């Protein structure tokens, strides 16, 4: 035996409305022109959430703890997060949860540390040029290879 066609949203609301008014199955069948089984299914019908795939190993609470720890300590590894929170999941799962929270892995840029003489020279330069007007700063070509646009320093 084949399956009957499904009810549309409008038909379901009409069936529920007619039953709310006190109509019987026979009366509703005549008005809409459908089977008793279709009416029964329409009355039982409830919207169900989409449940596909495997259930998550982590709870929402665990996910929040993972992201909180990663934000508090940005240089911490997924293995260290897993071990310190004593999570029953793999490090790959921890990484997935961090990616879902828009916390992607990045390698910190290696920048040489400033020596004392560099700091002193910068300070000396700043003190010498503190009274320069903005027009004079605009004529300088900044070649410090930084990612910022060429703009005058703000003292």
Secondary structure, DSSP 8 states (H G I E B T S, - for coil): --------HHHHHHHHHHHHTT--HHHHHHHHT--HHHHHHHHH--------S---SS-HHHHHHHHHHHHH-TT--HHHHHHHHT-SS-HHHHHHHHHHTT-------------HHHHHHHHHHHHHTTT--HHHHHT----S--SS-S-----
